[in-house]
Amino acid sequence: MCGPDVMRQIDFGEEGAKPLGDANPYVRRAGEEGTVQISGDVETRPSATAGLFSRRNLFKLGGASGAAAVLSVLPAGAAAYADSRGLLGGDVIDMTHTLSPDFPVVYTVTDPPKYEQNHRYEEMGFNTIIMTLDEHTGTHIDAPSHFQNGGGPFIDEIEPDQLVAPLRVIRIADRAAEDADTLVTVDDIRRHERRYGRIPKGAFVAMDSGWAKKVDVPGAYLNEDADGQFHWPAFSGDATAFLVEKRSIVGLGVDSTSLDAGASEGPETHQILLPSGGYGIECMNNVDKCPDRGATVVVGAPKHRGGFGGPCRVFALC
């Protein structure tokens, strides 16, 4: 964060101020492929993929087969970049809810987030807020350390390549509409695989129960009954064990409040998945808009030392 003096230079353009923002000679500008800063000088290098994404070259490669050809020769990061910009005809789906002070949380164990604006534009020339929140609020990730006594990995220790993975979606929305306590079972997984093929090693498997649509309906997301019991769908312990032991997944995601069902007798799914080294994502959004297979999930996980989880931004590259 810049200091107040610098912010005023940016905003008010004080005379004699060092050029900032787009006027600064060390800022990379659109179209300057491969610009890097070295010891205060600007050096321009040709990109390894320069010209590859030109309209002419894509037309030469020809449609979907051409897009596949481009993907085959690109580094994974470059392919993801191209796809996210629509250069290969794909879509980017935001699988994240907007976090706010009124986002539903399991109040028995989690306090709602608090926002307080501590700097205001009219006073300081910029705006900031202080956020006070539990790591496990909104769309968030559970690190493996979340359910281990002193074990890891902690949130900052999850390997980056674990956070980009093939996405598979198991759909149980029809059942969940009739039974809020329904679970993803091994039969559901096998049914999915008969239609879409075996879930690959290193995949991320998400549940589509339709529950995300209840977030803005008062009381519906937690679905608490008169006896104080919550009701929402999740993964069964057997399904979790199958995915961990037989399919070697990197993580599970749910569009409900927790990896374990609201009415479950214990956190069985957490206890199976997290100590195995996998991670979980809870309160996902737009899972119903993702394809059953073929997409790539990208998890923008936080990186605070020794963390047990944290709010994250999750995308599907389709």
N, C-alpha and C positions, 0 to 999 in steps of 0.2 A: 504494500500500500504506500503511495506517495505521501510525503508530508504536506501540510497545508500550503506552504510557500510554493511548492511545485504545482499543486493542484490549482492555485490561483493563476500561475503562469499559463497553464493549459487553458483555463476557463476565460481569463481576462486578457491574455496576450500582453503582459507587462513589457514595456520598452526595455530592450537590452537583454531580455531573457533568452536562455539557450533554447534553440528550436526543439520542440517536443512533439510527440505524436507523429503524424504523417510527415511533418517538416524535418524530423530528425534524419540525418543521412544514414543511420544504422538500422532503420526500420525496413524490414522486408516488405516490398510492395507487390500488389497483385501483378502477376506476369513475370516477376523476376525469379525464374526457376532456379533453385539450388543456391540462392544467396546465403552466405554464411558470414558471421562476424569473427574476424581474427585480429587480436591485438589492436582493436580500435579501427581497423581498416575493413573495407568491404571487398570481399572477393567473390566473384561469380563463377560458379562451376556449372557445366552442362549436366542436367539431370540424366540419370541412367535410363529414365523412361521418357525423355524429351521426345515429343512428336508422336508417341505411341497412342495417345488418346485423341489425336486429331480426328476430325469428322471424316476426312478422306480415308485414313487408315482403318477406322471402324467400319466404314462402308465396304472397304476392300475385304475385310474379314467376314462381313456378312451376317447380320442378325444375331440370333441366339448362339449359333455355332461360333460366330466371331467373338462374342463376349466370352464364351468358354475358352477360346484360344487365348484371348488376352489374359484371362485369369491364370491360365496354365503357365505363362511366362513371367508373371509378376511376383515379386515378394509378397507375402501375405498382407503386410501392412499397406502396400501400395494397392493391392487388389481391393482391400476393404475401403481404402480412401476413394478409389474410383467408383466402387459400388455405392458408397454413401452419397456421392455427388450425382448419382443417376447416370453416370457415364456408361454403365453397362446395363442400363435398363431396369435396375432394381429399385426397391423401396426401402426406406428406413422407418421402422415402427418404434415409437417411443413406448417402452413397457414400464413407464414410471408414473406414479401418481404425483400430483402437485402437493408438496408438504405445506401445511398451514397449522396455526394453533388449534383449529377445530378438527384436525384429522383424527379419526377414531383410533384410540389406543386401548389396550387391555388395562384398564385403570387399576386393576388389583395389583399389578406389578410394575406399571409404567406410568410416569407422569406425562401429561400432554406437553407439547413443545411451547416455549414462551419466546416471543419476539419483543425486543425493546430497541427503538431507534436511539442511538447514542450520538450520532453526528447528523446534522441537517444542512442541506445545501445553502439555505439562506444565511446560515451562521458561519459555516466552515468552507463552503464551496464544493462540498461533496456529501454524499449520504452513506451511512453504514448502519447496520443493526447488529445487536448482540443476540445470538440464538442460544437458548438453553434447552437442550433436548437429550433424551435417552438415545444411546446408539441405535436402539432397536425401535425406531419410529418411522412411520411412512414406509415407502418402498425401501427396504434395507437388506443388507447382507449379514448373515450369521457366519462368522469365521469358525474354523474348526476348534479354536480355543474356547469358544462360547460354552461348550459342554465338556470341558476337561479340567481337571484340577492341576493347574500349572502347566498344562501341555499346550502345544501349538499345532499348526502355525497360527500366530496372531494375524490380525487383519493386514498389517504391513508386511507380512512374510509370505502371503499367498503369491505364488509365482504368476507373473503376468500372462503366460501362455495358458494358464488355467481359467483366465477371465475372458478368453475368446474361444468359443467352442461351438460345435455343431448343435443346433437346437432341434429338439423333438418335443412335440406337444401331444399330451394325452388328454382326450376330451371326455368329460363326464357331466357337462352342463345339463343335459336332459334329466339325469338322475338327481343332480343337486337341486333342481327346481322343485322336485317332489320330496326329497329327503336331504335336509341340511346336514345330516351326520354321515352322508355317504363318503366312501373312501376310494382312492385309486388302488386297484388290486392287481395282483400278478396277472389275472385273466385279462384285465384292461390292457396291460402292457403287451401280452401275447397277441391280443386282437389287433393292436396297433402294428405290431411287427409283421403279422400275416399280410397286412395291407400295404405297409410302407417299408418293409425290410427291417433287418436287425438293427437295433440301436447301436451305433458305433462306440468303440472305446473312446473315452474322453468327451462324451456328449454331455450336454446340459438338458435335463428333462423338466418340462414345465407342465403344470396342471391347468387346464381350462375348465373351470367349473361355473363360469358366468358370474362369479362372486364380486368381481371388480365393479360391476354396475351398481352395487349396493352402497358404495362408499359415501355417496351424497344423500342417501336416504336415512334420516335420523333413526338410529337404533338397529338398522338392518344389517350392517356389516358385522357387528359383534353378535347380534342375534341372541340376546340374553333372555332367558325365560323367567317366569315368575319366581322360580326357586334360585335364581342367580347362576344358572348353568348356561354357558355359551354354546352356540351351535353353528359350526361352519365346516365345510369339507376339507380334506387334506389327503396325504399319502398314508397308506397303511404301513405298518412295520414290515410285513412280509414283502410288500412291493418295494420298499426302500432297500431291504436286505438283498432282494433279487437284483436291483439296479446297481448296488454297490459291489456285490460279490460276483455276479454273472456278467455284468455289462461294464464295470469299471468306469462309471460316470464321474464327472468332476463336480456336479452339483444338481440340486433340485430347486424348483421354483414353484410357488403357489400364488394364485390370485386372491387367496383368502388371507386371514390374519396370521396364520401360523402353519408351519410344516406339519404339525400335529393337529388333529381335529379338535374343535372346541369342547366336545364332550368326551374326549379320550381320557382314559384313566391315568395316563402318564405320558411323558414326552418321548415315546418310543422311537419315532422317526428321527428326532434330534440326536438321540443317544446312539443310533446306528450310523447315521450319515456323518456327523461332525467328527467323532473320534477316528473315523476312517480316513480323514484328510479332505473330505468333500466339504463344500459350503452350501448354504441355503439362501434363497432370496424369498422374502415374504412380502405380501401386499403388492404383487405385480399388477400391472395394468395392461390392457389390450392384448392379452394372450389369445383371445378369440380372433384377433385380426391376423395372427401369424399362421403360416402354413404348418401342416402337420410335420413336414420334414423339408430339408433343403435350405433353411435359413441359418444364419450364424448369429449367436448371441454375443453381445459385447457388454461387459459389466464394468462400469466406471466406479470401481470400489474406492473408498477413502483409504488413506495411508497414514494413520496416526499410530505412533509406536505403542505396542502392547495392547492394541484395541481388540475387542471381542466382536466387533461388527461395526455397522454404521450406515446411515442413509446413502443410497447410491443411485446413479442414473444408469438405466439399462436400455439397450437398443437391440432390435433384431434387424439384421441386414438380410433382406429377402431377395 
